[in-house]
Amino acid sequence: MHGKGKDMHGRSGEDCIVTVPEGTVVRDLYSGQVLADLVNHGDRWQSVSGGRGGRGNARFLTNRRRAPRFCEQGEVGEERWLKLELKLMADVALVGFPNAGKSTFISVISAAKPKIADYPFTTLEPNLGVVRTDDGEMVVADIPGLIEGASEGKGLGHQFLRHVERARVLCVLVDLAALDGTSAAEQERILLHELGAYRPELLERPRLVVGSKADVIGYDELTDELRATWPERVMSAVTNDGVRAVVGELLTLVQSARADEPEREPFVILRPLAEGVLVERVEEHEYRVKGRQAERAVALNDLTDPDAMAYVDGRLKRLGVDRALVRAGAQAGDVVWVGAFSFEYQPD
């Protein structure tokens, strides 16, 4: 609010706090620059500063100015457009082709209730499930199905792959009964290629390659057939065969990854306010004065009031604006900008 008479100052605005999930990345909407990465519970980041309330006329009482008739205006707050992007915080990310059985698997091992159907791309949003066993617990993310070319954005690949970035362990699910006849080895090759093309460091994460839908072929026979060649686990989420072994192996990998992971530091950004005054030449015969104190002096005062104008003029001189303009080469009649206001420069 604006400053007032009778020794009253303007009220400052209240804080507006927007709560977001852990793992939220804040970007500038236009440049895409990452401004904040809110990973831990309790992380805070100030996106914009609100305007300060104006000071009342009593604040400007001096020996020379015995009856000040002006006060400061309320300051206009900052404004910016942001893009918030969520990257899921999970211990295990289930990665696989569409309709590979990821949603069925997470529904069996946790309380998550994703949509399950016998057609591709049933899952269009990631699902999180908490898996608890006697040996510990972990959070598993059901990532929507990836296809060849996902690393280039095909099939909403970038939108899905970003949720894999923070996972400690990858569970690569290959369909042993793929409708298109793609072999398990070929599925694994394509999935690992897409992960590496998107983020090469993902291939360095601990991972477990699991063959799903073993019930379609016959779990017992398939296990015997692939025992010598298949290096990982085989399971059927429908019949529950092999599921406990997969969960136990994933939990072991997660616990090992947690032990090796350095402690995350709280998110802190220090942006000290610039001190002093800087004068930049915008174009011929036009200059801009930059500096928090100078910009506030102009923005907070009613420049149509002669007393307020005299106060601003004295304030700018004390800040060294006139000397900075002389050093920058300003000439009489040049246009000088301070914030949203401009005036013709007249040297003393």
C-alpha positions in Angstrom: 0.0 0.0 0.0 1.0 3.6 -0.4 2.4 5.6 2.5 -0.1 7.8 4.4 -0.2 10.9 6.5 -0.4 11.1 10.3 2.7 9.0 10.8 1.3 6.0 8.9 3.3 3.8 6.5 1.9 1.5 3.8 1.3 -2.2 4.6 3.6 -4.7 2.9 2.2 -7.7 1.0 1.9 -11.1 2.6 4.0 -14.0 1.5 2.4 -16.3 -1.1 3.8 -19.8 -0.7 3.2 -22.4 -3.4 3.8 -26.0 -2.2 5.1 -28.4 -4.8 6.1 -32.1 -4.7 9.7 -33.2 -4.0 11.6 -33.4 -7.3 10.1 -30.3 -8.8 12.3 -28.4 -11.3 11.7 -24.7 -11.8 12.6 -23.3 -15.2 12.2 -19.9 -16.8 9.3 -20.3 -19.2 11.0 -18.5 -22.1 14.7 -19.3 -21.8 14.3 -22.8 -20.3 17.0 -22.0 -17.7 16.9 -24.1 -14.6 16.3 -21.7 -11.7 15.7 -24.2 -8.9 15.7 -28.0 -8.3 13.6 -28.7 -5.2 14.7 -32.2 -4.2 14.4 -32.4 -0.5 11.4 -31.9 1.8 11.5 -28.4 3.1 13.5 -26.8 0.3 12.4 -23.3 -0.4 13.1 -20.9 -3.2 12.0 -17.3 -3.7 10.8 -16.9 -7.2 9.9 -13.2 -7.1 10.0 -10.4 -4.5 6.9 -8.5 -3.6 6.7 -4.7 -3.4 7.6 -2.9 -0.2 5.0 -0.7 1.4 5.5 3.0 1.0 6.8 5.2 3.9 4.6 7.9 5.3 5.3 11.6 5.2 6.8 11.6 8.7 9.7 9.6 7.4 10.9 12.5 5.3 11.0 15.1 8.2 14.3 16.9 8.3 15.7 20.2 9.7 15.2 21.8 6.3 11.9 20.0 5.5 9.8 20.7 8.5 6.4 19.8 7.0 6.8 17.2 4.3 3.6 16.9 2.2 4.6 13.8 0.2 4.9 10.1 0.9 6.2 7.1 -0.9 4.0 5.0 -3.2 3.7 1.3 -2.7 6.3 -0.6 -4.7 5.2 -2.8 -7.6 6.3 -6.4 -7.1 8.3 -8.5 -9.5 6.6 -10.6 -12.2 7.9 -13.6 -14.1 6.6 -16.7 -15.9 7.8 -20.0 -14.7 7.5 -23.6 -15.8 7.3 -26.3 -13.2 8.4 -29.8 -14.2 8.1 -32.8 -11.9 10.7 -35.5 -12.0 9.5 -38.4 -9.8 11.5 -39.3 -6.8 11.5 -43.1 -6.8 13.9 -45.9 -5.8 13.1 -48.1 -8.8 11.8 -47.1 -12.2 10.0 -49.8 -14.3 11.1 -49.3 -17.9 9.7 -51.3 -20.8 7.7 -51.3 -24.0 4.0 -50.5 -23.9 1.9 -53.4 -22.7 5.0 -55.1 -21.2 3.2 -55.8 -17.9 4.6 -52.9 -15.8 1.3 -51.8 -14.4 0.3 -55.4 -13.5 3.6 -55.9 -11.7 3.3 -52.7 -9.6 -0.3 -53.5 -8.8 0.8 -56.9 -7.4 3.8 -55.7 -5.3 2.2 -52.5 -3.9 -1.2 -50.9 -3.2 -1.0 -48.9 -6.4 -4.1 -49.3 -8.6 -3.1 -48.3 -12.1 -5.3 -48.8 -15.1 -4.6 -52.2 -16.7 -5.7 -53.3 -20.1 -4.5 -55.5 -23.0 -3.6 -52.7 -25.4 -0.5 -50.5 -25.6 -0.2 -47.1 -23.9 -2.7 -47.9 -21.2 -0.6 -46.0 -18.8 -0.2 -42.3 -19.8 0.8 -40.9 -16.4 3.5 -42.4 -14.0 2.2 -44.4 -11.0 4.0 -44.6 -7.7 3.8 -47.6 -5.4 5.4 -48.3 -2.0 6.7 -51.9 -1.7 7.1 -53.1 1.9 8.8 -56.4 2.8 10.3 -57.8 6.0 13.7 -56.6 4.8 12.7 -53.0 4.1 10.7 -50.8 1.8 11.2 -49.0 -1.5 9.2 -46.7 -3.9 8.6 -48.1 -7.3 7.6 -45.9 -10.3 5.6 -47.4 -13.2 6.8 -45.3 -16.2 4.6 -45.2 -19.3 5.8 -47.4 -22.1 8.7 -46.4 -24.2 9.1 -47.0 -27.9 12.0 -46.9 -30.3 12.9 -43.3 -30.8 11.7 -42.2 -27.4 15.0 -40.4 -26.7 14.2 -38.1 -29.6 10.7 -37.4 -28.2 8.8 -40.0 -30.2 5.7 -41.2 -28.4 6.0 -38.5 -25.7 9.4 -40.0 -25.0 10.9 -37.0 -23.3 7.8 -36.5 -21.1 8.1 -40.1 -19.9 11.9 -40.4 -19.7 12.4 -37.5 -17.4 10.8 -39.5 -14.6 13.6 -42.1 -14.9 16.4 -39.6 -14.2 16.2 -39.7 -10.4 15.6 -43.4 -9.9 18.3 -45.2 -8.0 17.7 -48.5 -9.7 16.3 -49.4 -13.1 14.1 -52.5 -13.7 14.0 -53.2 -17.4 10.9 -55.2 -18.1 11.0 -57.2 -21.4 7.9 -59.0 -22.7 8.5 -62.7 -23.3 5.3 -63.0 -25.2 5.4 -59.8 -27.3 2.5 -59.6 -29.8 4.8 -58.3 -32.5 7.2 -61.1 -32.0 10.1 -58.8 -30.9 12.6 -61.0 -29.0 13.5 -60.3 -25.3 17.1 -59.6 -26.3 16.0 -57.1 -29.0 13.7 -55.3 -26.5 16.5 -55.0 -24.0 18.9 -53.6 -26.7 16.4 -51.0 -27.8 15.4 -49.9 -24.3 19.0 -49.6 -23.2 19.8 -47.7 -26.4 17.0 -45.2 -25.7 18.1 -44.7 -22.1 21.7 -44.1 -23.1 20.7 -41.7 -25.9 18.6 -39.7 -23.5 21.0 -39.6 -20.6 24.3 -41.7 -20.9 24.7 -41.8 -17.1 21.5 -43.8 -16.9 23.4 -46.8 -18.2 25.7 -46.6 -15.1 22.8 -47.1 -12.7 22.2 -50.5 -11.1 19.6 -52.3 -13.1 17.8 -55.6 -13.3 16.5 -57.1 -16.5 13.3 -59.1 -15.9 11.3 -61.2 -18.4 7.6 -60.7 -17.8 4.5 -62.7 -18.9 6.1 -66.0 -18.3 2.7 -67.5 -17.6 1.8 -67.2 -21.3 4.6 -69.6 -22.3 4.8 -71.6 -19.2 6.8 -70.4 -16.2 8.5 -73.7 -15.3 9.5 -74.7 -18.8 10.6 -71.1 -19.6 12.8 -71.0 -16.6 14.5 -74.3 -17.5 14.9 -73.2 -21.2 16.5 -69.8 -20.4 18.4 -70.8 -17.3 21.7 -71.1 -19.2 21.3 -68.0 -21.4 19.1 -65.5 -19.5 21.3 -63.6 -17.0 18.4 -62.0 -15.0 15.0 -63.0 -13.5 11.9 -64.4 -15.2 8.5 -63.9 -13.6 4.7 -63.8 -14.1 2.8 -61.0 -12.2 -0.5 -62.8 -13.0 0.4 -66.1 -11.4 2.9 -64.5 -8.9 5.6 -66.9 -10.0 9.1 -65.4 -9.5 7.7 -62.0 -8.2 9.1 -62.4 -4.7 12.6 -63.1 -6.1 12.5 -60.0 -8.3 11.3 -57.8 -5.5 14.1 -59.1 -3.2 16.7 -58.5 -5.8 15.5 -55.0 -6.5 15.4 -54.2 -2.8 19.0 -55.4 -2.4 20.1 -53.1 -5.3 18.2 -50.2 -3.8 19.7 -50.6 -0.3 23.2 -50.8 -1.9 22.5 -47.7 -3.9 21.3 -45.8 -0.9 24.4 -46.7 1.1 26.6 -45.4 -1.7 24.7 -42.2 -2.3 26.1 -39.0 -0.8 23.7 -37.1 1.5 21.7 -34.5 -0.5 22.4 -30.9 0.6 19.5 -28.5 1.1 18.8 -26.3 -1.9 20.2 -22.8 -1.4 20.7 -20.0 -3.8 22.5 -16.8 -2.6 21.7 -13.8 -4.8 23.1 -10.8 -3.1 21.6 -7.5 -4.1 23.8 -5.4 -6.3 25.1 -2.3 -4.6 25.9 1.0 -6.2 24.8 2.5 -9.5 25.6 1.4 -13.1 24.9 3.5 -16.1 24.6 1.7 -19.5 24.4 3.3 -22.9 21.3 1.9 -24.6 21.7 3.7 -27.9 22.9 7.0 -29.1 21.6 9.8 -26.8 19.9 7.3 -24.5 21.2 5.8 -21.2 19.8 3.5 -18.5 20.6 3.8 -14.8 20.7 0.4 -13.1 20.9 -0.1 -9.3 18.3 -1.3 -6.8 18.5 1.9 -4.7 18.2 4.3 -7.6 15.3 2.4 -9.2 13.5 2.3 -5.9 13.9 6.0 -5.2 12.2 6.8 -8.5 9.5 4.0 -8.4 8.4 4.7 -4.9 7.8 8.5 -5.2 5.2 10.6 -6.9 7.3 12.6 -9.4 4.3 14.9 -10.1 4.8 16.4 -6.6 7.5 19.1 -6.5 8.6 18.2 -3.0 8.9 14.5 -3.9 10.8 15.4 -7.1 13.3 17.4 -5.1 13.7 14.5 -2.7 14.4 12.1 -5.5 16.8 14.4 -7.2 18.8 14.7 -4.0 18.7 11.0 -3.4 20.0 10.2 -6.9 22.9 12.7 -6.4 23.8 11.1 -3.1 23.9 7.7 -4.9 26.3 9.1 -7.4 24.0 9.0 -10.5 25.1 12.4 -11.8 28.8 11.4 -11.6 28.1 8.1 -13.3 26.3 9.8 -16.1 29.2 12.2 -16.7 31.6 9.2 -16.8 29.3 7.4 -19.3 29.5 10.5 -21.6 25.9 11.8 -21.2 25.2 15.1 -22.8 22.6 17.8 -22.2 19.3 16.7 -23.7 20.0 12.9 -23.7 17.3 10.6 -22.4 18.0 8.9 -19.2 15.9 5.9 -18.0 15.6 4.9 -14.4 13.3 1.9 -14.1 10.1 2.8 -16.0 10.7 6.5 -15.9 12.7 8.7 -18.2 13.9 12.3 -18.2 16.1 14.6 -20.2 19.6 14.9 -18.7 20.7 18.4 -17.8 24.1 18.6 -16.2 24.5 21.0 -13.2 
